[in-house]
Amino acid sequence: MTSEIRQCQNCKQDFTLEADDFSFFEMMKVPAETLCPDCRLQQRLAFRNERNLYRRKDSKTGKDILSIYSPEKDFKVYEQSVWHGDSWDPTEYGRDVDFSRPLFQQIKELMHDVPFASLNNWNGVNSEYCNFTESNKNCYMVFGGDFNEDCLHATFNFHCKNAMELYWVTRAELSYELTDSENCSRSAFGGFLNNCVDVKFGFDLNGCTDCFGSVNLRNQKYYYFGERKTPEEYKKLVGEMNLGSYRTLTETKERFAKERLKNIVRPYRIINSLNCTGDNIFNSKNVHRSFEVFDGTEDCRDMFLVAAGAKDSHSSSHMGLKSELVYNSMSIYPGSRIVGSWIVINGNDIYHSINCERSSNLFGCVGMKDKHYCILNKQYAKEEYEALVPKLIQHMKDMPYVDQKGRTYGYGEFFPPDLSPFAYNETVAIEYFPLAKEEALAKGYAWKDPEGRNYQVTMKNADIPDDIKAADENILKNIIECAHAGKCTEQCTTAFRMTAEELSLYQKMGVALPRLCPNCRHFDRLRKRNPLDLWHRKCQCAGTRSENGVYQNTVSHAHGDGHCPNEFESTYAPDRPEIVYCEECYQKEVS
């Protein structure tokens, strides 16, 4: 088929399905999409609570446990060790299919009966306050990050040690407040740093050492705000820069923000990849309209956060480990032939199922472990299962689920929003698709109002010592007021406490104490990253300098003194102040 323009049943905006989309639908034997890519992603993310942790009772033992499900949620929740144990059997909740009602309605009822695991925190050591993590040691408030040691307040960090305030960082040590960086040591306040040591306030640096306030450098030393210095000059300038003072740190952040706007940026980060569109795509092939894609992903479309050899998949996120043939699903590690499912670990041939491990041939199941040929958690013989599945698929097409907003959900689609066990503002959805309470409710999402706080602030924000040298262990006894005081839209906790490990790292790094609570700091890091969206742009290289005259080219380009003719899709919106060069012009300037 050729491309086709359709209207999203949710936002009512037009979106395009390409010929390759229809080829995938035909291969998977699923209907074409009814939602645009953004609404599909938003729908999935509204089922992922990464950061909100609560105390509640284990539904089986009555023990106090830590959980991503708040106490008022009417779901059964078992402590991880209990859920993964053999003291319960998910097939005990099995039931017959009722062909007089939509299947999603029956799955919704099953969800409220079958237990959920309290957290997704595997093989952690002294790392209780983590979620969607594996094999962390001595970590605190790490989410989506694996194989870290002595790390705090980080998201999607891997193989890091003695580091804090990170987002998408791999192999960093003694580092602080980094985003999208790899193989860094003793570095802070940077983005897109690779193989860097002793870098402070850097952006898009590779192989650099002893650089401060620098942009777009390769294998350089002793740069200070765009100027090359002698080692003695550099050490003197940096030595006089007291980042342990909050006032100095704030002024330096403002200065660096201006420095960045004097320099060019690349339109997207598609590295060592062939025939790809989107952003932050690495070592992949034939990946389109996708973001955060790594490590040998091939032949995928409309993906978010996938890695480790994922192939032949569409409209899915948070997946990897050589998953393939995955459609409208989330959190697949790994899986094959997965449709409309959420959290599948080592599974294949799984349809519209939730929280299933080491299983295959499941349809509409919840919480299955080491099970095969089951529908709504009921065990069937192989022949019975295979005879019933086509009838179920047709039933979902003939009698789709209709939510309170009149949106229909049939075979092949992800779960309707009102099946999510979380409120919208508990989930990752609010980070990428921010909504106010009234907006979320109007769109059919649940909302959780802030809980009453049973503490009193003992240190006002204005009373936090300006210099880290003036802070001692007494600050650990205080409940510190967040500068936002709950008046922002960033899930502010209004106050926070500091751990001894946190204070120690601030002191080692010589940086000022924070003024924001961890949630507000997390949203601050998110703002440093580009959105999951693409705009059509033209290269802003006007020959010998940028269109706005701010940046002077350092070498001649293939287009000579004339304006570069290249156009592209970029995550920089047209109204942003950055100077966006095409990849060809960018490489000319930074290589």
C-alpha positions as CSV (number, residue, x, y, z in Angstrom):
1,M,0.0,0.0,0.0
2,T,1.0,3.6,-0.3
3,S,0.9,6.1,2.6
4,E,-2.4,7.1,4.0
5,I,-3.5,10.1,6.1
6,R,-5.8,9.2,9.1
7,Q,-7.3,11.1,12.0
8,C,-6.3,10.2,15.5
9,Q,-9.3,9.1,17.5
10,N,-7.9,10.8,20.6
11,C,-6.4,14.2,19.6
12,K,-8.3,14.4,16.3
13,Q,-5.1,15.5,14.5
14,D,-4.1,14.0,11.2
15,F,-1.2,11.5,11.1
16,T,0.4,9.5,8.2
17,L,0.7,5.8,8.0
18,E,3.5,4.9,5.5
19,A,3.7,1.9,3.2
20,D,6.2,0.3,5.6
21,D,3.6,0.7,8.4
22,F,1.0,-1.3,6.4
23,S,3.6,-3.9,5.6
24,F,4.3,-4.4,9.3
25,F,0.6,-4.6,10.1
26,E,0.1,-7.2,7.5
27,M,3.1,-9.2,8.7
28,M,1.8,-9.1,12.3
29,K,-1.8,-9.6,11.2
30,V,-3.0,-6.6,13.2
31,P,-5.3,-3.7,12.2
32,A,-3.9,-0.3,11.4
33,E,-3.3,2.3,14.1
34,T,-6.2,4.4,15.3
35,L,-4.0,6.8,17.3
36,C,-1.2,9.1,16.2
37,P,2.4,8.3,17.4
38,D,2.3,10.9,20.2
39,C,-1.0,9.6,21.6
40,R,0.2,6.0,21.4
41,L,3.3,6.8,23.4
42,Q,1.4,8.9,25.9
43,Q,-1.0,6.0,26.4
44,R,1.9,3.6,27.1
45,L,3.8,5.9,29.4
46,A,0.6,6.4,31.5
47,F,1.2,2.8,32.7
48,R,4.8,3.4,33.9
49,N,5.4,4.7,37.4
50,E,9.2,4.9,37.8
51,R,9.7,7.4,40.6
52,N,6.8,7.4,43.0
53,L,7.3,5.1,46.0
54,Y,4.9,4.4,48.8
55,R,4.6,2.5,52.0
56,R,1.8,0.0,52.1
57,K,0.8,-3.4,53.3
58,D,1.7,-6.6,51.5
59,S,-1.6,-8.1,50.5
60,K,-0.6,-11.6,51.4
61,T,1.6,-11.2,54.6
62,G,0.4,-7.9,56.0
63,K,4.0,-6.8,56.1
64,D,4.9,-3.1,55.6
65,I,6.6,-2.9,52.2
66,L,7.8,-0.3,49.7
67,S,5.7,-0.2,46.5
68,I,5.0,1.8,43.4
69,Y,1.3,1.2,44.1
70,S,-0.1,3.7,46.7
71,P,-2.0,2.3,49.7
72,E,-5.4,3.4,48.4
73,K,-5.1,1.5,45.2
74,D,-7.5,-1.5,45.2
75,F,-4.9,-3.8,43.7
76,K,-3.3,-6.8,45.3
77,V,0.4,-6.1,45.9
78,Y,2.9,-8.7,47.0
79,E,6.5,-8.0,48.1
80,Q,8.9,-8.8,45.2
81,S,10.2,-12.0,46.8
82,V,6.7,-13.2,47.6
83,W,5.4,-12.4,44.1
84,H,8.3,-14.2,42.5
85,G,8.0,-17.2,44.9
86,D,5.9,-20.3,44.6
87,S,3.4,-19.6,47.4
88,W,0.7,-18.6,44.9
89,D,-0.5,-19.7,41.5
90,P,-1.8,-17.2,39.0
91,T,-4.0,-19.8,37.3
92,E,-6.1,-19.9,40.5
93,Y,-7.6,-16.7,39.2
94,G,-8.4,-18.2,35.8
95,R,-11.8,-17.6,34.3
96,D,-13.8,-18.4,31.1
97,V,-14.1,-15.8,28.3
98,D,-17.4,-14.0,28.4
99,F,-18.2,-13.3,24.7
100,S,-21.0,-11.0,25.7
101,R,-18.6,-8.3,27.0
102,P,-15.4,-6.6,25.6
103,L,-12.2,-8.5,26.5
104,F,-10.5,-5.4,27.9
105,Q,-13.3,-5.2,30.5
106,Q,-12.5,-8.7,31.5
107,I,-8.8,-8.0,31.7
108,K,-9.5,-5.0,33.9
109,E,-11.4,-7.2,36.3
110,L,-8.5,-9.8,36.3
111,M,-6.0,-7.0,37.0
112,H,-7.8,-6.2,40.3
113,D,-7.7,-9.9,41.4
114,V,-4.2,-11.0,40.4
115,P,-1.3,-9.7,42.6
116,F,1.2,-7.2,41.3
117,A,4.9,-7.2,42.4
118,S,5.6,-4.2,44.7
119,L,8.6,-3.1,42.7
120,N,10.7,-4.0,39.7
121,N,14.1,-4.0,41.5
122,W,16.1,-7.1,40.7
123,N,19.2,-8.3,42.5
124,G,19.8,-5.1,44.3
125,V,22.2,-4.9,47.3
126,N,21.4,-2.2,49.9
127,S,19.4,-0.4,47.2
128,E,15.8,-0.6,48.4
129,Y,14.7,2.8,47.0
130,C,15.1,1.9,43.4
131,N,12.7,0.8,40.6
132,F,13.0,-0.7,37.1
133,T,16.6,-1.5,38.0
134,E,18.9,-4.5,38.1
135,S,22.1,-5.4,40.1
136,N,22.6,-2.0,41.8
137,K,24.7,-1.8,45.0
138,N,24.4,1.0,47.6
139,C,22.2,3.0,45.4
140,Y,19.4,5.4,46.4
141,M,16.6,6.8,44.2
142,V,17.9,5.3,41.0
143,F,15.3,4.5,38.4
144,G,15.8,2.6,35.2
145,G,19.5,2.2,35.9
146,D,21.5,-1.0,36.2
147,F,24.9,-2.2,37.5
148,N,25.6,1.0,39.5
149,E,27.4,1.4,42.8
150,D,27.1,4.2,45.3
151,C,24.9,6.3,43.0
152,L,22.0,8.6,44.0
153,H,19.1,10.4,42.3
154,A,19.6,9.2,38.8
155,T,17.6,7.8,35.9
156,F,18.9,5.5,33.2
157,N,22.4,5.4,34.5
158,F,24.5,2.2,33.9
159,H,27.8,1.0,35.3
160,C,28.3,4.2,37.2
161,K,30.1,4.7,40.5
162,N,30.1,7.5,43.1
163,A,27.8,9.7,40.9
164,M,24.6,11.6,41.4
165,E,22.0,13.6,39.5
166,L,22.3,11.8,36.2
167,Y,20.1,11.1,33.2
168,W,21.2,8.7,30.4
169,V,24.7,8.3,31.6
170,T,27.0,5.2,31.2
171,R,30.3,4.5,33.0
172,A,30.7,7.7,35.0
173,E,32.7,8.0,38.2
174,L,32.8,10.9,40.7
175,S,30.5,12.8,38.4
176,Y,27.5,15.1,39.1
177,E,24.6,16.6,37.1
178,L,25.3,15.0,33.7
179,T,22.9,14.1,30.9
180,D,23.5,11.9,27.8
181,S,27.1,11.2,28.6
182,E,29.5,8.2,28.6
183,N,32.9,7.2,30.0
184,C,33.4,10.3,32.2
185,S,35.3,10.9,35.4
186,R,35.4,13.9,37.8
187,S,33.0,15.8,35.5
188,A,29.9,17.9,36.2
189,F,27.2,20.1,34.7
190,G,27.5,18.7,31.2
191,G,25.6,17.1,28.4
192,F,26.8,14.9,25.6
193,L,30.2,14.3,27.2
194,N,32.1,11.3,26.0
195,N,35.4,10.0,27.2
196,C,36.0,13.2,29.3
197,V,38.0,13.7,32.5
198,D,37.8,16.8,34.7
199,V,35.3,18.6,32.6
200,K,32.9,21.1,34.2
201,F,30.2,22.9,32.2
202,G,30.7,21.1,28.9
203,F,28.4,20.4,26.0
204,D,29.1,18.0,23.1
205,L,32.7,17.2,24.0
206,N,34.6,14.1,23.1
207,G,38.0,13.0,24.5
208,C,38.5,16.2,26.4
209,T,40.4,16.8,29.7
210,D,40.5,19.8,31.9
211,C,37.9,21.9,30.0
212,F,35.5,24.4,31.6
213,G,32.6,26.1,30.0
214,S,33.3,24.5,26.6
215,V,31.2,23.5,23.6
216,N,31.9,21.3,20.5
217,L,35.4,20.3,21.3
218,R,37.3,17.1,20.2
219,N,40.3,15.8,22.0
220,Q,41.3,19.1,23.6
221,K,42.8,20.3,26.9
222,Y,42.8,23.5,28.9
223,Y,39.8,25.3,27.3
224,Y,38.1,27.9,29.3
225,F,34.8,29.4,27.9
226,G,35.9,29.0,24.3
227,E,39.5,30.0,24.7
228,R,42.6,27.9,24.8
229,K,44.8,28.5,27.9
230,T,48.1,27.4,29.0
231,P,48.0,24.8,31.8
232,E,49.1,27.4,34.3
233,E,46.4,29.9,33.1
234,Y,43.7,27.2,33.1
235,K,44.5,26.0,36.6
236,K,44.5,29.5,38.0
237,L,41.2,30.4,36.4
238,V,39.5,27.1,37.5
239,G,41.1,27.4,41.0
240,E,39.5,30.8,41.4
241,M,36.1,29.4,40.4
242,N,34.3,28.3,43.6
243,L,31.5,26.1,42.5
244,G,30.9,25.2,46.1
245,S,29.2,28.6,46.4
246,Y,25.6,28.5,45.3
247,R,25.8,32.2,44.1
248,T,28.9,31.5,42.0
249,L,27.4,28.2,40.7
250,T,24.2,30.1,39.6
251,E,26.2,32.8,37.9
252,T,28.4,30.2,36.1
253,K,25.3,28.3,34.9
254,E,23.9,31.5,33.4
255,R,27.2,32.3,31.7
256,F,27.5,28.8,30.2
257,A,23.9,29.0,28.9
258,K,25.0,32.2,26.9
259,E,28.2,30.5,25.8
260,R,26.2,27.6,24.3
261,L,24.0,30.0,22.3
262,K,27.1,31.4,20.6
263,N,27.9,27.9,19.2
264,I,26.1,25.6,16.7
265,V,24.3,22.4,17.4
266,R,23.7,19.4,15.3
267,P,20.1,18.8,14.2
268,Y,19.9,15.3,15.8
269,R,22.1,12.6,17.2
270,I,22.1,9.7,14.8
271,I,25.5,8.0,15.2
272,N,26.9,5.0,13.4
273,S,23.4,4.3,12.0
274,L,22.0,3.8,8.5
275,N,18.7,5.1,7.2
276,C,17.3,6.3,10.5
277,T,15.1,9.3,11.5
278,G,14.5,10.6,15.0
279,D,17.0,11.5,17.7
280,N,19.6,9.8,20.0
281,I,19.9,6.7,17.7
282,F,23.1,4.8,17.9
283,N,24.5,1.8,16.1
284,S,21.2,1.0,14.4
285,K,19.7,0.5,11.0
286,N,16.3,1.3,9.4
287,V,14.8,2.9,12.5
288,H,12.3,5.7,11.9
289,R,10.4,8.2,14.0
290,S,12.1,6.9,17.0
291,F,14.0,8.2,20.1
292,E,16.6,6.7,22.5
293,V,17.5,3.8,20.3
294,F,20.8,1.8,20.9
295,D,22.9,-1.2,20.2
296,G,22.0,-2.9,17.0
297,T,18.3,-2.1,16.7
298,E,17.0,-2.7,13.2
299,D,13.8,-2.3,11.2
300,C,11.7,-0.5,13.8
301,R,9.3,2.4,13.7
302,D,7.7,4.7,16.3
303,M,9.9,3.4,19.1
304,F,11.1,5.0,22.4
305,L,13.9,3.7,24.5
306,V,14.9,0.4,22.9
307,A,18.3,-1.3,22.9
308,A,20.3,-4.5,22.6
309,G,19.3,-5.8,19.2
310,A,15.6,-5.1,19.0
311,K,14.2,-5.9,15.6
312,D,11.1,-5.7,13.4
313,S,8.9,-3.9,15.9
314,H,6.5,-1.0,15.9
315,S,5.0,1.5,18.4
316,S,6.7,0.1,21.5
317,S,9.0,1.3,24.3
318,H,11.3,0.3,27.1
319,M,12.4,-2.9,25.5
320,G,15.5,-4.7,24.4
321,L,17.6,-7.9,24.8
322,K,17.0,-8.9,21.2
323,S,13.2,-8.6,21.3
324,E,11.5,-8.8,17.9
325,L,8.1,-8.6,16.3
326,V,6.7,-6.5,19.1
327,Y,3.7,-4.2,18.6
328,N,2.0,-1.6,20.8
329,S,3.8,-2.9,23.9
330,M,6.0,-1.7,26.7
331,S,8.7,-3.2,28.9
332,I,9.6,-6.3,27.0
333,Y,12.9,-8.0,28.1
334,P,13.1,-10.0,25.9
335,G,10.1,-11.1,23.8
336,S,9.1,-12.3,20.4
337,R,5.7,-11.9,18.8
338,I,4.2,-9.7,21.5
339,V,1.1,-7.7,20.8
340,G,-0.5,-5.0,23.1
341,S,1.2,-6.2,26.3
342,W,2.9,-4.6,29.3
343,I,5.9,-6.1,31.2
344,V,6.9,-9.4,29.5
345,I,10.1,-11.0,30.7
346,N,11.4,-13.9,28.5
347,G,8.1,-14.5,26.6
348,N,6.8,-15.3,23.1
349,D,3.4,-15.3,21.4
350,I,1.8,-13.1,24.1
351,Y,-1.2,-11.0,23.4
352,H,-2.8,-8.3,25.6
353,S,-1.1,-9.6,28.7
354,I,0.5,-8.0,31.8
355,N,3.4,-8.9,34.1
356,C,4.2,-12.3,32.6
357,E,7.5,-14.1,32.9
358,R,9.1,-17.1,31.2
359,S,5.8,-17.9,29.4
360,S,4.4,-18.3,26.0
361,N,1.0,-18.4,24.1
362,L,-0.9,-16.2,26.5
363,F,-4.0,-14.1,25.7
364,G,-5.4,-11.6,28.1
365,C,-3.4,-12.9,31.1
366,V,-2.0,-11.2,34.2
367,G,0.9,-12.2,36.4
368,M,1.7,-15.5,34.7
369,K,5.0,-17.3,35.6
370,D,6.2,-20.3,33.6
371,K,2.8,-20.8,32.0
372,H,1.8,-21.7,28.5
373,Y,-1.5,-21.8,26.5
374,C,-3.6,-19.7,28.9
375,I,-6.4,-17.2,28.3
376,L,-7.6,-14.9,31.1
377,N,-5.3,-17.0,33.4
378,K,-7.1,-20.2,32.6
379,Q,-5.1,-23.2,31.4
380,Y,-6.0,-24.8,28.1
381,A,-4.6,-27.7,26.1
382,K,-2.6,-26.5,23.1
383,E,-5.3,-27.5,20.6
384,E,-8.0,-25.8,22.6
385,Y,-6.0,-22.6,22.9
386,E,-5.2,-22.4,19.2
387,A,-8.8,-22.9,18.3
388,L,-10.0,-20.2,20.7
389,V,-7.5,-17.5,19.8
390,P,-8.9,-16.6,16.4
391,K,-12.4,-16.3,18.0
392,L,-11.0,-14.0,20.6
393,I,-9.3,-11.8,18.0
394,Q,-12.6,-11.5,16.0
395,H,-14.5,-10.8,19.2
396,M,-12.1,-7.9,20.0
397,K,-12.7,-6.5,16.5
398,D,-16.5,-7.0,16.7
399,M,-16.9,-5.8,20.3
400,P,-14.2,-3.3,21.1
401,Y,-13.8,-1.7,24.5
402,V,-15.3,1.8,24.7
403,D,-14.0,4.1,27.3
404,Q,-15.8,7.0,29.0
405,K,-14.6,9.4,26.3
406,G,-16.1,7.2,23.5
407,R,-12.7,6.0,22.3
408,T,-12.6,2.4,21.1
409,Y,-9.9,-0.2,21.7
410,G,-9.8,-3.4,19.9
411,Y,-7.4,-6.2,19.0
412,G,-3.8,-5.1,18.6
413,E,-4.1,-1.9,20.7
414,F,-2.4,-1.1,24.0
415,F,-4.5,-1.1,27.1
416,P,-7.1,1.7,27.5
417,P,-6.0,4.5,29.9
418,D,-8.6,3.7,32.5
419,L,-7.0,0.3,33.0
420,S,-3.8,1.9,34.3
421,P,-3.1,1.1,38.0
422,F,-1.6,4.6,38.3
423,A,-2.8,8.2,38.2
424,Y,-1.5,10.2,35.3
425,N,0.7,12.4,37.5
426,E,2.4,9.3,39.0
427,T,3.7,8.2,35.6
428,V,6.4,9.0,33.1
429,A,3.6,10.4,30.8
430,I,3.5,13.6,32.7
431,E,7.2,14.2,32.0
432,Y,6.8,14.1,28.2
433,F,3.2,15.1,27.9
434,P,2.5,17.5,30.8
435,L,-1.1,18.0,31.7
436,A,-2.8,19.9,34.5
437,K,-5.2,18.0,36.7
438,E,-8.3,19.3,34.8
439,E,-6.7,18.4,31.5
440,A,-5.8,14.9,32.5
441,L,-9.3,14.2,33.9
442,A,-10.9,15.6,30.8
443,K,-8.8,13.1,28.7
444,G,-9.9,10.2,30.8
445,Y,-6.8,9.8,33.0
446,A,-6.9,9.4,36.8
447,W,-5.2,12.0,39.0
448,K,-3.7,11.7,42.5
449,D,-3.8,14.8,44.7
450,P,-0.7,15.4,46.9
451,E,-0.9,13.6,50.2
452,G,-0.9,15.6,53.4
453,R,2.6,16.1,54.7
454,N,3.3,15.0,58.3
455,Y,6.5,17.0,58.7
456,Q,7.6,20.5,59.5
457,V,10.2,22.4,57.5
458,T,13.2,23.0,59.8
459,M,15.4,24.8,57.4
460,K,14.1,27.5,55.1
461,N,15.6,27.6,51.6
462,A,17.2,30.9,52.2
463,D,19.0,29.5,55.2
464,I,20.9,26.8,53.3
465,P,24.6,27.7,53.5
466,D,25.8,29.4,50.4
467,D,29.2,27.5,50.5
468,I,29.5,23.8,50.8
469,K,32.4,24.4,53.1
470,A,30.0,25.8,55.7
471,A,27.8,22.7,55.7
472,D,28.4,19.9,58.2
473,E,26.6,16.8,59.4
474,N,24.0,18.9,61.2
475,I,22.3,19.7,57.9
476,L,21.4,16.0,57.7
477,K,19.0,16.5,60.7
478,N,17.0,19.1,58.9
479,I,13.9,19.0,56.7
480,I,14.8,21.5,54.0
481,E,12.3,23.6,52.1
482,C,12.3,23.2,48.3
483,A,12.8,26.5,46.5
484,H,9.6,25.8,44.5
485,A,7.6,25.1,47.7
486,G,5.1,23.1,45.7
487,K,4.2,26.0,43.4
488,C,5.5,24.3,40.3
489,T,4.1,21.6,38.0
490,E,7.0,19.2,38.6
491,Q,5.7,16.8,41.3
492,C,7.4,19.0,43.9
493,T,7.6,17.4,47.4
494,T,7.8,20.8,49.0
495,A,10.7,19.7,51.2
496,F,13.5,17.2,51.3
497,R,16.1,15.6,53.5
498,M,19.8,15.0,52.6
499,T,21.5,11.7,53.1
500,A,25.0,11.4,54.5
501,E,26.1,9.8,51.2
502,E,24.7,12.8,49.3
503,L,26.4,15.3,51.4
504,S,29.7,13.4,51.1
505,L,29.5,13.5,47.3
506,Y,28.8,17.2,47.2
507,Q,31.9,17.7,49.4
508,K,34.0,15.5,47.2
509,M,32.9,17.2,44.1
510,G,33.2,20.7,45.6
511,V,29.7,21.8,44.4
512,A,27.0,23.8,46.2
513,L,24.1,22.2,48.0
514,P,20.9,21.9,46.0
515,R,17.9,24.2,46.5
516,L,15.4,21.9,44.9
517,C,13.8,18.7,46.0
518,P,14.8,15.5,44.0
519,N,11.7,15.6,41.9
520,C,12.2,19.2,40.8
521,R,15.9,18.4,40.1
522,H,14.8,15.5,37.9
523,F,12.5,17.8,35.9
524,D,15.3,20.3,35.6
525,R,17.4,17.6,34.0
526,L,14.6,16.7,31.6
527,R,14.5,20.3,30.4
528,K,18.1,20.0,29.3
529,R,17.1,17.3,26.8
530,N,15.2,17.9,23.6
531,P,11.5,16.8,23.3
532,L,10.4,13.6,21.6
533,D,9.2,15.4,18.5
534,L,10.5,16.4,15.1
535,W,10.3,19.6,13.1
536,H,11.2,20.3,9.5
537,R,14.2,22.7,9.5
538,K,16.6,24.3,7.1
539,C,20.3,24.5,7.8
540,Q,21.2,27.9,9.4
541,C,24.6,28.0,7.8
542,A,24.5,31.1,5.6
543,G,27.9,30.6,3.9
544,T,30.7,32.0,6.1
545,R,28.6,32.4,9.2
546,S,25.3,31.6,10.7
547,E,22.1,33.3,9.6
548,N,21.9,35.4,12.8
549,G,25.6,36.4,12.4
550,V,26.5,35.1,15.8
551,Y,28.6,32.1,14.8
552,Q,31.6,32.6,12.5
553,N,32.5,29.5,10.5
554,T,36.0,28.2,11.0
555,V,36.5,26.4,7.7
556,S,34.9,26.5,4.2
557,H,32.0,24.3,3.5
558,A,30.9,22.4,0.3
559,H,28.3,25.0,-0.5
560,G,30.9,27.8,-0.5
561,D,29.8,31.3,0.4
562,G,26.1,30.6,-0.5
563,H,23.5,29.5,2.0
564,C,23.5,25.8,2.7
565,P,20.5,24.1,0.9
566,N,20.2,21.2,3.2
567,E,16.9,20.4,5.0
568,F,16.2,17.9,7.7
569,E,14.0,16.8,10.6
570,S,15.2,18.0,13.9
571,T,14.3,17.9,17.6
572,Y,15.0,21.7,17.8
573,A,11.8,23.6,17.2
574,P,12.0,26.5,14.8
575,D,11.4,29.1,17.6
576,R,14.3,27.9,19.7
577,P,17.4,30.1,20.0
578,E,20.0,27.5,19.1
579,I,21.9,27.8,15.9
580,V,21.1,24.5,14.1
581,Y,23.4,23.4,11.3
582,C,22.8,20.3,9.2
583,E,25.0,17.3,10.0
584,E,27.4,18.0,7.1
585,C,28.0,21.6,8.1
586,Y,28.2,20.7,11.8
587,Q,30.8,18.0,11.1
588,K,32.9,20.4,9.1
589,E,33.0,22.8,12.1
590,V,33.7,20.3,14.9
591,S,35.9,17.7,13.3
